[in-house]
Amino acid sequence: MVECPRERCVLNASVALKWHLTKEPHAKQALELLTDWSKGFFDFLAPDIFFAEIAHAFARAVRHGRLSQIEAKTALQDLLELPIQLYPSRPLLLRALEIALSYQQSAYDCLYVALAEHEQVELWTGDERLFNALSIHFPFIRFIGAYTPKRYDRP
């Protein structure tokens, strides 16, 4: 039996946050992407700032009463255990800055765009503002709200 190769894609922190902040818009689609990853359809890539962004967002969620401290720590620990392939930011920074300056976006967000561009893979984001600003220029950017789950199982 021949195994199908896993599709590589860059995962924006905004998507992974929705796995634990399930009242967020498009959390269902984000969870469907995670389910498809667990079925072997995807390998996730991210710049090395990924987990720092996650921790920052969970701290904000605690301050705003959306998560308890225990929930935030548990959620972060769960995410830290996922085999997300992290890439060093340093080689991506000049390109990320070019994109950020050209399109008035955050350099942090543009690290994900630069990584997807460099690796020639899709970038899945839950940041609708980022998607709206850049997807016309970078057609590999996908909005999680449009994610359609895989409808078949791997052999």
Protein Blocks (a to p, Z undefined) as FASTA:
>chain_A
ZZdddddddddfklmmmmmmmmbghklmmmmmmmmmmnopaccdddfklmmmmmmmmmmm
mmnopacfklmmmmmmmmmmpccdcddfklmmmmmmmmmmmnopafklmmmmmmmmmnop
acddfbfklmmmmmmmmmmbccfklpccdfbdcZZ
